[in-house]
């Protein structure tokens, strides 16, 4: 299933948004295409404006190339008209990342999300990362978004390094998932206005927007998309008291499905919220019943508060 590449969207608006880093459902350890399609249809009826496939929460590291291409093609094919589609294409080698990026572009994505290589941590100096990302950006038929998640990779893309990379015309922004507000502020300050910083930590979404982040790629948006979009729009409208109150309401659930329980917790929460979550791919294991119950309580509490 090969779809034609599409012209790039207005890159300034591509990352001025809230998007979910969508999960990859499995059935009998194969990609559950029907489940993925069902989720996409549900997200398409919300206030979201795009989808990010094969990020950390998409279990990208657990998929082979054929499975990765299937997820991207399915997401692009079933995304609603007007929805952006971004795909994670990181590999440990520059060559592998370029090949994956070109395949994703041929399948019609609007941009690619490229996390830092991390296997050879000691060698991932600023100079090495600059060489890597510049080579990928030169070869990429679509815009490149940097992806920094030091809690997972053990590598931190420092603002000084990002400032150099932001000079490349095909590197349009960065997803910062470290949750460090000082670093987010520094990234905003040291890069051009046209270079967008989006955040990946829902518990700090409101303060991140206040220091200049342009949007969010949030696991919570897989489960409670409209609440995330509403917080974003409240900040845009300058209604900060309401935005802060909403941040307080979403934070407990965001913490449960973020760093505390990761992909297994997110998938359990999606099942509870009416999406197709299912089990993560081994060696990841489903969360225990006590965690499912805690997630249920937080989802119901948030729903009650949203209705009130």
C-alpha positions as protocol buffer text, in pm:
chain_id: "A"
residue {
  index: 1
  type: UNK
  ca { x: 0 y: 0 z: 0 }
}
residue {
  index: 2
  type: UNK
  ca { x: 197 y: 298 z: -132 }
}
residue {
  index: 3
  type: UNK
  ca { x: 47 y: 644 z: -127 }
}
residue {
  index: 4
  type: UNK
  ca { x: 184 y: 941 z: -320 }
}
residue {
  index: 5
  type: UNK
  ca { x: 386 y: 1197 z: -132 }
}
residue {
  index: 6
  type: UNK
  ca { x: 193 y: 1518 z: -71 }
}
residue {
  index: 7
  type: UNK
  ca { x: 315 y: 1876 z: -86 }
}
residue {
  index: 8
  type: UNK
  ca { x: 440 y: 1997 z: 253 }
}
residue {
  index: 9
  type: UNK
  ca { x: 194 y: 2191 z: 466 }
}
residue {
  index: 10
  type: UNK
  ca { x: 261 y: 2531 z: 610 }
}
residue {
  index: 11
  type: UNK
  ca { x: 540 y: 2426 z: 844 }
}
residue {
  index: 12
  type: UNK
  ca { x: 474 y: 2718 z: 1078 }
}
residue {
  index: 13
  type: UNK
  ca { x: 130 y: 2574 z: 1151 }
}
residue {
  index: 14
  type: UNK
  ca { x: 226 y: 2205 z: 1144 }
}
residue {
  index: 15
  type: UNK
  ca { x: 362 y: 2222 z: 1501 }
}
residue {
  index: 16
  type: UNK
  ca { x: 120 y: 2487 z: 1628 }
}
residue {
  index: 17
  type: UNK
  ca { x: -113 y: 2214 z: 1745 }
}
residue {
  index: 18
  type: UNK
  ca { x: -197 y: 1933 z: 1983 }
}
residue {
  index: 19
  type: UNK
  ca { x: -136 y: 1583 z: 1849 }
}
residue {
  index: 20
  type: UNK
  ca { x: -135 y: 1237 z: 2007 }
}
residue {
  index: 21
  type: UNK
  ca { x: 167 y: 1009 z: 1976 }
}
residue {
  index: 22
  type: UNK
  ca { x: -57 y: 722 z: 1871 }
}
residue {
  index: 23
  type: UNK
  ca { x: -9 y: 370 z: 2000 }
}
residue {
  index: 24
  type: UNK
  ca { x: 32 y: 62 z: 1783 }
}
residue {
  index: 25
  type: UNK
  ca { x: -233 y: -198 z: 1866 }
}
residue {
  index: 26
  type: UNK
  ca { x: -144 y: -565 z: 1829 }
}
residue {
  index: 27
  type: UNK
  ca { x: -354 y: -877 z: 1778 }
}
residue {
  index: 28
  type: UNK
  ca { x: -175 y: -1209 z: 1826 }
}
residue {
  index: 29
  type: UNK
  ca { x: 150 y: -1007 z: 1818 }
}
residue {
  index: 30
  type: UNK
  ca { x: 76 y: -870 z: 1469 }
}
residue {
  index: 31
  type: UNK
  ca { x: -13 y: -509 z: 1398 }
}
residue {
  index: 32
  type: UNK
  ca { x: -389 y: -477 z: 1445 }
}
residue {
  index: 33
  type: UNK
  ca { x: -478 y: -270 z: 1138 }
}
residue {
  index: 34
  type: UNK
  ca { x: -851 y: -272 z: 1216 }
}
residue {
  index: 35
  type: UNK
  ca { x: -785 y: -151 z: 1570 }
}
residue {
  index: 36
  type: UNK
  ca { x: -556 y: 124 z: 1447 }
}
residue {
  index: 37
  type: UNK
  ca { x: -815 y: 235 z: 1194 }
}
residue {
  index: 38
  type: UNK
  ca { x: -1083 y: 244 z: 1463 }
}
residue {
  index: 39
  type: UNK
  ca { x: -868 y: 463 z: 1686 }
}
residue {
  index: 40
  type: UNK
  ca { x: -790 y: 701 z: 1401 }
}
residue {
  index: 41
  type: UNK
  ca { x: -1160 y: 736 z: 1323 }
}
residue {
  index: 42
  type: UNK
  ca { x: -1233 y: 824 z: 1686 }
}
residue {
  index: 43
  type: UNK
  ca { x: -948 y: 1076 z: 1710 }
}
residue {
  index: 44
  type: UNK
  ca { x: -1076 y: 1227 z: 1388 }
}
residue {
  index: 45
  type: UNK
  ca { x: -1400 y: 1323 z: 1564 }
}
residue {
  index: 46
  type: UNK
  ca { x: -1216 y: 1528 z: 1827 }
}
residue {
  index: 47
  type: UNK
  ca { x: -1050 y: 1867 z: 1821 }
}
residue {
  index: 48
  type: UNK
  ca { x: -710 y: 1723 z: 1731 }
}
residue {
  index: 49
  type: UNK
  ca { x: -542 y: 1839 z: 1411 }
}
residue {
  index: 50
  type: UNK
  ca { x: -289 y: 1566 z: 1345 }
}
residue {
  index: 51
  type: UNK
  ca { x: -140 y: 1229 z: 1441 }
}
residue {
  index: 52
  type: UNK
  ca { x: 213 y: 1120 z: 1526 }
}
residue {
  index: 53
  type: UNK
  ca { x: 284 y: 756 z: 1442 }
}
residue {
  index: 54
  type: UNK
  ca { x: 581 y: 551 z: 1559 }
}
residue {
  index: 55
  type: UNK
  ca { x: 697 y: 768 z: 1843 }
}
residue {
  index: 56
  type: UNK
  ca { x: 794 y: 621 z: 2178 }
}
residue {
  index: 57
  type: UNK
  ca { x: 432 y: 541 z: 2262 }
}
residue {
  index: 58
  type: UNK
  ca { x: 393 y: 379 z: 1920 }
}
residue {
  index: 59
  type: UNK
  ca { x: 649 y: 118 z: 2031 }
}
residue {
  index: 60
  type: UNK
  ca { x: 860 y: 209 z: 1730 }
}
residue {
  index: 61
  type: UNK
  ca { x: 1158 y: 25 z: 1876 }
}
residue {
  index: 62
  type: UNK
  ca { x: 950 y: -294 z: 1883 }
}
residue {
  index: 63
  type: UNK
  ca { x: 855 y: -290 z: 1512 }
}
residue {
  index: 64
  type: UNK
  ca { x: 1048 y: -406 z: 1207 }
}
residue {
  index: 65
  type: UNK
  ca { x: 1060 y: -199 z: 889 }
}
residue {
  index: 66
  type: UNK
  ca { x: 766 y: -372 z: 720 }
}
residue {
  index: 67
  type: UNK
  ca { x: 549 y: -323 z: 1028 }
}
residue {
  index: 68
  type: UNK
  ca { x: 659 y: 39 z: 1057 }
}
residue {
  index: 69
  type: UNK
  ca { x: 564 y: 107 z: 696 }
}
residue {
  index: 70
  type: UNK
  ca { x: 227 y: -61 z: 751 }
}
residue {
  index: 71
  type: UNK
  ca { x: 151 y: 163 z: 1049 }
}
residue {
  index: 72
  type: UNK
  ca { x: 248 y: 475 z: 856 }
}
residue {
  index: 73
  type: UNK
  ca { x: 48 y: 378 z: 547 }
}
residue {
  index: 74
  type: UNK
  ca { x: -259 y: 291 z: 754 }
}
residue {
  index: 75
  type: UNK
  ca { x: -237 y: 616 z: 948 }
}
residue {
  index: 76
  type: UNK
  ca { x: -201 y: 826 z: 634 }
}
residue {
  index: 77
  type: UNK
  ca { x: -480 y: 644 z: 452 }
}
residue {
  index: 78
  type: UNK
  ca { x: -735 y: 680 z: 731 }
}
residue {
  index: 79
  type: UNK
  ca { x: -639 y: 1018 z: 878 }
}
residue {
  index: 80
  type: UNK
  ca { x: -923 y: 1266 z: 823 }
}
residue {
  index: 81
  type: UNK
  ca { x: -892 y: 1526 z: 554 }
}
residue {
  index: 82
  type: UNK
  ca { x: -686 y: 1814 z: 684 }
}
residue {
  index: 83
  type: UNK
  ca { x: -510 y: 1610 z: 952 }
}
residue {
  index: 84
  type: UNK
  ca { x: -131 y: 1624 z: 957 }
}
residue {
  index: 85
  type: UNK
  ca { x: 58 y: 1295 z: 983 }
}
residue {
  index: 86
  type: UNK
  ca { x: 407 y: 1285 z: 1132 }
}
residue {
  index: 87
  type: UNK
  ca { x: 604 y: 962 z: 1154 }
}
residue {
  index: 88
  type: UNK
  ca { x: 896 y: 860 z: 1370 }
}
residue {
  index: 89
  type: UNK
  ca { x: 1179 y: 736 z: 1149 }
}
residue {
  index: 90
  type: UNK
  ca { x: 1477 y: 722 z: 1384 }
}
residue {
  index: 91
  type: UNK
  ca { x: 1727 y: 441 z: 1352 }
}
residue {
  index: 92
  type: UNK
  ca { x: 2063 y: 407 z: 1524 }
}
residue {
  index: 93
  type: UNK
  ca { x: 2255 y: 478 z: 1204 }
}
residue {
  index: 94
  type: UNK
  ca { x: 2233 y: 784 z: 985 }
}
residue {
  index: 95
  type: UNK
  ca { x: 2193 y: 564 z: 679 }
}
residue {
  index: 96
  type: UNK
  ca { x: 1908 y: 368 z: 836 }
}
residue {
  index: 97
  type: UNK
  ca { x: 1733 y: 686 z: 940 }
}
residue {
  index: 98
  type: UNK
  ca { x: 1757 y: 829 z: 589 }
}
residue {
  index: 99
  type: UNK
  ca { x: 1614 y: 512 z: 436 }
}
residue {
  index: 100
  type: UNK
  ca { x: 1324 y: 505 z: 683 }
}
residue {
  index: 101
  type: UNK
  ca { x: 1261 y: 877 z: 626 }
}
residue {
  index: 102
  type: UNK
  ca { x: 1245 y: 834 z: 250 }
}
residue {
  index: 103
  type: UNK
  ca { x: 1001 y: 545 z: 284 }
}
residue {
  index: 104
  type: UNK
  ca { x: 780 y: 750 z: 516 }
}
residue {
  index: 105
  type: UNK
  ca { x: 786 y: 1042 z: 274 }
}
residue {
  index: 106
  type: UNK
  ca { x: 681 y: 812 z: -10 }
}
residue {
  index: 107
  type: UNK
  ca { x: 388 y: 701 z: 206 }
}
residue {
  index: 108
  type: UNK
  ca { x: 266 y: 1060 z: 233 }
}
residue {
  index: 109
  type: UNK
  ca { x: 371 y: 1192 z: 575 }
}
residue {
  index: 110
  type: UNK
  ca { x: 393 y: 1567 z: 627 }
}
residue {
  index: 111
  type: UNK
  ca { x: 711 y: 1550 z: 836 }
}
residue {
  index: 112
  type: UNK
  ca { x: 929 y: 1303 z: 1024 }
}
residue {
  index: 113
  type: UNK
  ca { x: 1020 y: 1290 z: 1392 }
}
residue {
  index: 114
  type: UNK
  ca { x: 1378 y: 1179 z: 1455 }
}
residue {
  index: 115
  type: UNK
  ca { x: 1492 y: 1094 z: 1807 }
}
residue {
  index: 116
  type: UNK
  ca { x: 1857 y: 1100 z: 1903 }
}
residue {
  index: 117
  type: UNK
  ca { x: 2066 y: 789 z: 1835 }
}
residue {
  index: 118
  type: UNK
  ca { x: 2160 y: 647 z: 2173 }
}
residue {
  index: 119
  type: UNK
  ca { x: 2326 y: 306 z: 2157 }
}
residue {
  index: 120
  type: UNK
  ca { x: 2678 y: 453 z: 2145 }
}
residue {
  index: 121
  type: UNK
  ca { x: 2608 y: 715 z: 2410 }
}
residue {
  index: 122
  type: UNK
  ca { x: 2966 y: 821 z: 2476 }
}
residue {
  index: 123
  type: UNK
  ca { x: 3017 y: 900 z: 2109 }
}
residue {
  index: 124
  type: UNK
  ca { x: 2700 y: 1106 z: 2076 }
}
residue {
  index: 125
  type: UNK
  ca { x: 2873 y: 1440 z: 2113 }
}
residue {
  index: 126
  type: UNK
  ca { x: 2725 y: 1765 z: 1991 }
}
residue {
  index: 127
  type: UNK
  ca { x: 2937 y: 1737 z: 1678 }
}
residue {
  index: 128
  type: UNK
  ca { x: 2814 y: 1382 z: 1608 }
}
residue {
  index: 129
  type: UNK
  ca { x: 2450 y: 1480 z: 1653 }
}
residue {
  index: 130
  type: UNK
  ca { x: 2489 y: 1784 z: 1428 }
}
residue {
  index: 131
  type: UNK
  ca { x: 2645 y: 1565 z: 1155 }
}
residue {
  index: 132
  type: UNK
  ca { x: 2366 y: 1309 z: 1192 }
}
residue {
  index: 133
  type: UNK
  ca { x: 2074 y: 1548 z: 1178 }
}
residue {
  index: 134
  type: UNK
  ca { x: 2218 y: 1760 z: 898 }
}
residue {
  index: 135
  type: UNK
  ca { x: 2271 y: 1450 z: 685 }
}
residue {
  index: 136
  type: UNK
  ca { x: 1916 y: 1333 z: 749 }
}
residue {
  index: 137
  type: UNK
  ca { x: 1774 y: 1680 z: 676 }
}
residue {
  index: 138
  type: UNK
  ca { x: 1971 y: 1706 z: 350 }
}
residue {
  index: 139
  type: UNK
  ca { x: 1836 y: 1371 z: 231 }
}
residue {
  index: 140
  type: UNK
  ca { x: 1480 y: 1403 z: 361 }
}
residue {
  index: 141
  type: UNK
  ca { x: 1204 y: 1483 z: 109 }
}
residue {
  index: 142
  type: UNK
  ca { x: 991 y: 1619 z: 395 }
}
residue {
  index: 143
  type: UNK
  ca { x: 1064 y: 1844 z: 695 }
}
residue {
  index: 144
  type: UNK
  ca { x: 1254 y: 1700 z: 991 }
}
residue {
  index: 145
  type: UNK
  ca { x: 1157 y: 1744 z: 1357 }
}
residue {
  index: 146
  type: UNK
  ca { x: 1419 y: 1675 z: 1624 }
}
residue {
  index: 147
  type: UNK
  ca { x: 1311 y: 1452 z: 1913 }
}
residue {
  index: 148
  type: UNK
  ca { x: 1471 y: 1481 z: 2254 }
}
residue {
  index: 149
  type: UNK
  ca { x: 1374 y: 1229 z: 2524 }
}
residue {
  index: 150
  type: UNK
  ca { x: 1672 y: 1199 z: 2760 }
}
residue {
  index: 151
  type: UNK
  ca { x: 1481 y: 992 z: 3018 }
}
residue {
  index: 152
  type: UNK
  ca { x: 1459 y: 713 z: 2759 }
}
residue {
  index: 153
  type: UNK
  ca { x: 1769 y: 761 z: 2545 }
}
residue {
  index: 154
  type: UNK
  ca { x: 2015 y: 894 z: 2800 }
}
residue {
  index: 155
  type: UNK
  ca { x: 2111 y: 1160 z: 2544 }
}
residue {
  index: 156
  type: UNK
  ca { x: 2018 y: 1526 z: 2582 }
}
residue {
  index: 157
  type: UNK
  ca { x: 2001 y: 1762 z: 2286 }
}
residue {
  index: 158
  type: UNK
  ca { x: 2133 y: 2079 z: 2445 }
}
residue {
  index: 159
  type: UNK
  ca { x: 1997 y: 2419 z: 2339 }
}
residue {
  index: 160
  type: UNK
  ca { x: 2335 y: 2522 z: 2193 }
}
residue {
  index: 161
  type: UNK
  ca { x: 2330 y: 2216 z: 1965 }
}
residue {
  index: 162
  type: UNK
  ca { x: 1967 y: 2275 z: 1870 }
}
residue {
  index: 163
  type: UNK
  ca { x: 2045 y: 2638 z: 1786 }
}
residue {
  index: 164
  type: UNK
  ca { x: 2299 y: 2519 z: 1528 }
}
residue {
  index: 165
  type: UNK
  ca { x: 2058 y: 2264 z: 1381 }
}
residue {
  index: 166
  type: UNK
  ca { x: 1775 y: 2518 z: 1368 }
}
residue {
  index: 167
  type: UNK
  ca { x: 1972 y: 2705 z: 1101 }
}
residue {
  index: 168
  type: UNK
  ca { x: 1904 y: 2421 z: 854 }
}
residue {
  index: 169
  type: UNK
  ca { x: 1601 y: 2507 z: 640 }
}
residue {
  index: 170
  type: UNK
  ca { x: 1464 y: 2153 z: 649 }
}
residue {
  index: 171
  type: UNK
  ca { x: 1480 y: 2116 z: 1029 }
}
residue {
  index: 172
  type: UNK
  ca { x: 1159 y: 2290 z: 1138 }
}
residue {
  index: 173
  type: UNK
  ca { x: 1125 y: 2219 z: 1506 }
}
residue {
  index: 174
  type: UNK
  ca { x: 1175 y: 1991 z: 1801 }
}
residue {
  index: 175
  type: UNK
  ca { x: 975 y: 1772 z: 2034 }
}
residue {
  index: 176
  type: UNK
  ca { x: 1114 y: 1819 z: 2385 }
}
residue {
  index: 177
  type: UNK
  ca { x: 1001 y: 1545 z: 2623 }
}
residue {
  index: 178
  type: UNK
  ca { x: 1240 y: 1602 z: 2911 }
}
residue {
  index: 179
  type: UNK
  ca { x: 992 y: 1814 z: 3107 }
}
residue {
  index: 180
  type: UNK
  ca { x: 1262 y: 2067 z: 3202 }
}
residue {
  index: 181
  type: UNK
  ca { x: 1101 y: 2411 z: 3181 }
}
residue {
  index: 182
  type: UNK
  ca { x: 1436 y: 2589 z: 3192 }
}
residue {
  index: 183
  type: UNK
  ca { x: 1553 y: 2391 z: 2891 }
}
residue {
  index: 184
  type: UNK
  ca { x: 1228 y: 2457 z: 2705 }
}
residue {
  index: 185
  type: UNK
  ca { x: 1266 y: 2830 z: 2769 }
}
residue {
  index: 186
  type: UNK
  ca { x: 1629 y: 2818 z: 2653 }
}
residue {
  index: 187
  type: UNK
  ca { x: 1531 y: 2631 z: 2336 }
}
residue {
  index: 188
  type: UNK
  ca { x: 1270 y: 2895 z: 2257 }
}
residue {
  index: 189
  type: UNK
  ca { x: 1513 y: 3179 z: 2330 }
}
residue {
  index: 190
  type: UNK
  ca { x: 1805 y: 3037 z: 2128 }
}
residue {
  index: 191
  type: UNK
  ca { x: 1619 y: 2939 z: 1810 }
}
residue {
  index: 192
  type: UNK
  ca { x: 1442 y: 3147 z: 1544 }
}
residue {
  index: 193
  type: UNK
  ca { x: 1073 y: 3229 z: 1581 }
}
residue {
  index: 194
  type: UNK
  ca { x: 1000 y: 3005 z: 1285 }
}
residue {
  index: 195
  type: UNK
  ca { x: 1156 y: 2706 z: 1464 }
}
residue {
  index: 196
  type: UNK
  ca { x: 884 y: 2543 z: 1673 }
}
residue {
  index: 197
  type: UNK
  ca { x: 926 y: 2374 z: 2011 }
}
residue {
  index: 198
  type: UNK
  ca { x: 652 y: 2126 z: 2100 }
}
residue {
  index: 199
  type: UNK
  ca { x: 646 y: 1942 z: 2430 }
}
residue {
  index: 200
  type: UNK
  ca { x: 580 y: 1580 z: 2514 }
}
residue {
  index: 201
  type: UNK
  ca { x: 501 y: 1606 z: 2885 }
}
residue {
  index: 202
  type: UNK
  ca { x: 134 y: 1673 z: 2964 }
}
residue {
  index: 203
  type: UNK
  ca { x: 194 y: 1744 z: 3337 }
}
residue {
  index: 204
  type: UNK
  ca { x: 390 y: 2054 z: 3235 }
}
residue {
  index: 205
  type: UNK
  ca { x: 190 y: 2146 z: 2925 }
}
residue {
  index: 206
  type: UNK
  ca { x: 50 y: 2475 z: 3055 }
}
residue {
  index: 207
  type: UNK
  ca { x: 380 y: 2619 z: 3186 }
}
residue {
  index: 208
  type: UNK
  ca { x: 556 y: 2502 z: 2870 }
}
residue {
  index: 209
  type: UNK
  ca { x: 312 y: 2701 z: 2658 }
}
residue {
  index: 210
  type: UNK
  ca { x: 371 y: 3000 z: 2883 }
}
residue {
  index: 211
  type: UNK
  ca { x: 747 y: 2996 z: 2815 }
}
residue {
  index: 212
  type: UNK
  ca { x: 698 y: 2974 z: 2439 }
}
residue {
  index: 213
  type: UNK
  ca { x: 622 y: 2617 z: 2333 }
}
residue {
  index: 214
  type: UNK
  ca { x: 398 y: 2613 z: 2026 }
}
residue {
  index: 215
  type: UNK
  ca { x: 204 y: 2295 z: 2099 }
}
residue {
  index: 216
  type: UNK
  ca { x: 217 y: 1944 z: 2237 }
}
residue {
  index: 217
  type: UNK
  ca { x: 258 y: 1583 z: 2127 }
}
residue {
  index: 218
  type: UNK
  ca { x: 101 y: 1435 z: 2437 }
}
residue {
  index: 219
  type: UNK
  ca { x: 27 y: 1078 z: 2542 }
}
residue {
  index: 220
  type: UNK
  ca { x: -271 y: 1214 z: 2733 }
}
residue {
  index: 221
  type: UNK
  ca { x: -418 y: 1328 z: 2399 }
}
residue {
  index: 222
  type: UNK
  ca { x: -461 y: 960 z: 2307 }
}
residue {
  index: 223
  type: UNK
  ca { x: -708 y: 925 z: 2597 }
}
residue {
  index: 224
  type: UNK
  ca { x: -845 y: 1275 z: 2664 }
}
residue {
  index: 225
  type: UNK
  ca { x: -783 y: 1464 z: 2339 }
}
residue {
  index: 226
  type: UNK
  ca { x: -1043 y: 1736 z: 2381 }
}
residue {
  index: 227
  type: UNK
  ca { x: -919 y: 1834 z: 2728 }
}
residue {
  index: 228
  type: UNK
  ca { x: -566 y: 1878 z: 2587 }
}
residue {
  index: 229
  type: UNK
  ca { x: -692 y: 2082 z: 2293 }
}
residue {
  index: 230
  type: UNK
  ca { x: -907 y: 2297 z: 2520 }
}
residue {
  index: 231
  type: UNK
  ca { x: -609 y: 2381 z: 2744 }
}
residue {
  index: 232
  type: UNK
  ca { x: -412 y: 2482 z: 2435 }
}
residue {
  index: 233
  type: UNK
  ca { x: -692 y: 2707 z: 2312 }
}
residue {
  index: 234
  type: UNK
  ca { x: -744 y: 2865 z: 2654 }
}
residue {
  index: 235
  type: UNK
  ca { x: -380 y: 2971 z: 2659 }
}
residue {
  index: 236
  type: UNK
  ca { x: -408 y: 3107 z: 2306 }
}
residue {
  index: 237
  type: UNK
  ca { x: -710 y: 3309 z: 2416 }
}
residue {
  index: 238
  type: UNK
  ca { x: -527 y: 3445 z: 2721 }
}
residue {
  index: 239
  type: UNK
  ca { x: -766 y: 3273 z: 2963 }
}
residue {
  index: 240
  type: UNK
  ca { x: -490 y: 3167 z: 3200 }
}
residue {
  index: 241
  type: UNK
  ca { x: -697 y: 3112 z: 3514 }
}
residue {
  index: 242
  type: UNK
  ca { x: -910 y: 2856 z: 3331 }
}
residue {
  index: 243
  type: UNK
  ca { x: -603 y: 2700 z: 3169 }
}
residue {
  index: 244
  type: UNK
  ca { x: -430 y: 2658 z: 3505 }
}
residue {
  index: 245
  type: UNK
  ca { x: -742 y: 2500 z: 3653 }
}
residue {
  index: 246
  type: UNK
  ca { x: -765 y: 2258 z: 3362 }
}
residue {
  index: 247
  type: UNK
  ca { x: -396 y: 2172 z: 3396 }
}
residue {
  index: 248
  type: UNK
  ca { x: -457 y: 2077 z: 3759 }
}
residue {
  index: 249
  type: UNK
  ca { x: -744 y: 1851 z: 3654 }
}
residue {
  index: 250
  type: UNK
  ca { x: -553 y: 1663 z: 3386 }
}
residue {
  index: 251
  type: UNK
  ca { x: -222 y: 1626 z: 3569 }
}
residue {
  index: 252
  type: UNK
  ca { x: -304 y: 1319 z: 3786 }
}
residue {
  index: 253
  type: UNK
  ca { x: -408 y: 1112 z: 3484 }
}
residue {
  index: 254
  type: UNK
  ca { x: -120 y: 1249 z: 3276 }
}
residue {
  index: 255
  type: UNK
  ca { x: 129 y: 1137 z: 3540 }
}
residue {
  index: 256
  type: UNK
  ca { x: -18 y: 787 z: 3553 }
}
residue {
  index: 257
  type: UNK
  ca { x: 5 y: 729 z: 3179 }
}
residue {
  index: 258
  type: UNK
  ca { x: 330 y: 920 z: 3134 }
}
residue {
  index: 259
  type: UNK
  ca { x: 651 y: 840 z: 3313 }
}
residue {
  index: 260
  type: UNK
  ca { x: 495 y: 624 z: 3584 }
}
residue {
  index: 261
  type: UNK
  ca { x: 345 y: 343 z: 3377 }
}
residue {
  index: 262
  type: UNK
  ca { x: 455 y: 424 z: 3022 }
}
residue {
  index: 263
  type: UNK
  ca { x: 319 y: 246 z: 2717 }
}
residue {
  index: 264
  type: UNK
  ca { x: 145 y: -35 z: 2913 }
}
residue {
  index: 265
  type: UNK
  ca { x: -36 y: 226 z: 3125 }
}
residue {
  index: 266
  type: UNK
  ca { x: -134 y: 431 z: 2823 }
}
residue {
  index: 267
  type: UNK
  ca { x: -275 y: 128 z: 2644 }
}
residue {
  index: 268
  type: UNK
  ca { x: -475 y: 27 z: 2951 }
}
residue {
  index: 269
  type: UNK
  ca { x: -613 y: 382 z: 2977 }
}
residue {
  index: 270
  type: UNK
  ca { x: -711 y: 375 z: 2611 }
}
residue {
  index: 271
  type: UNK
  ca { x: -907 y: 53 z: 2664 }
}
residue {
  index: 272
  type: UNK
  ca { x: -1091 y: 219 z: 2953 }
}
residue {
  index: 273
  type: UNK
  ca { x: -1164 y: 528 z: 2743 }
}
residue {
  index: 274
  type: UNK
  ca { x: -1318 y: 331 z: 2456 }
}
residue {
  index: 275
  type: UNK
  ca { x: -1019 y: 307 z: 2224 }
}
residue {
  index: 276
  type: UNK
  ca { x: -828 y: -3 z: 2114 }
}
residue {
  index: 277
  type: UNK
  ca { x: -529 y: -19 z: 2345 }
}
residue {
  index: 278
  type: UNK
  ca { x: -458 y: -382 z: 2410 }
}
residue {
  index: 279
  type: UNK
  ca { x: -137 y: -531 z: 2534 }
}
residue {
  index: 280
  type: UNK
  ca { x: 208 y: -392 z: 2461 }
}
residue {
  index: 281
  type: UNK
  ca { x: 449 y: -607 z: 2264 }
}
residue {
  index: 282
  type: UNK
  ca { x: 677 y: -828 z: 2478 }
}
residue {
  index: 283
  type: UNK
  ca { x: 902 y: -790 z: 2661 }
}
residue {
  index: 284
  type: UNK
  ca { x: 673 y: -510 z: 2781 }
}
residue {
  index: 285
  type: UNK
  ca { x: 389 y: -647 z: 2992 }
}
residue {
  index: 286
  type: UNK
  ca { x: 38 y: -522 z: 3071 }
}
residue {
  index: 287
  type: UNK
  ca { x: -5 y: -322 z: 3390 }
}
residue {
  index: 288
  type: UNK
  ca { x: -147 y: -509 z: 3691 }
}
residue {
  index: 289
  type: UNK
  ca { x: -516 y: -484 z: 3793 }
}
residue {
  index: 290
  type: UNK
  ca { x: -441 y: -230 z: 4068 }
}
residue {
  index: 291
  type: UNK
  ca { x: -300 y: 12 z: 3810 }
}
residue {
  index: 292
  type: UNK
  ca { x: -598 y: -44 z: 3581 }
}
residue {
  index: 293
  type: UNK
  ca { x: -826 y: 47 z: 3869 }
}
residue {
  index: 294
  type: UNK
  ca { x: -623 y: 361 z: 3946 }
}
residue {
  index: 295
  type: UNK
  ca { x: -648 y: 462 z: 3581 }
}
residue {
  index: 296
  type: UNK
  ca { x: -1022 y: 397 z: 3583 }
}
residue {
  index: 297
  type: UNK
  ca { x: -1068 y: 621 z: 3885 }
}
residue {
  index: 298
  type: UNK
  ca { x: -871 y: 907 z: 3727 }
}
residue {
  index: 299
  type: UNK
  ca { x: -1050 y: 879 z: 3392 }
}
residue {
  index: 300
  type: UNK
  ca { x: -1389 y: 884 z: 3566 }
}
residue {
  index: 301
  type: UNK
  ca { x: -1283 y: 1173 z: 3790 }
}
residue {
  index: 302
  type: UNK
  ca { x: -1171 y: 1380 z: 3492 }
}
residue {
  index: 303
  type: UNK
  ca { x: -1492 y: 1303 z: 3307 }
}
residue {
  index: 304
  type: UNK
  ca { x: -1700 y: 1417 z: 3603 }
}
residue {
  index: 305
  type: UNK
  ca { x: -1503 y: 1740 z: 3635 }
}
residue {
  index: 306
  type: UNK
  ca { x: -1535 y: 1811 z: 3265 }
}
residue {
  index: 307
  type: UNK
  ca { x: -1913 y: 1773 z: 3281 }
}
residue {
  index: 308
  type: UNK
  ca { x: -1947 y: 1985 z: 3596 }
}
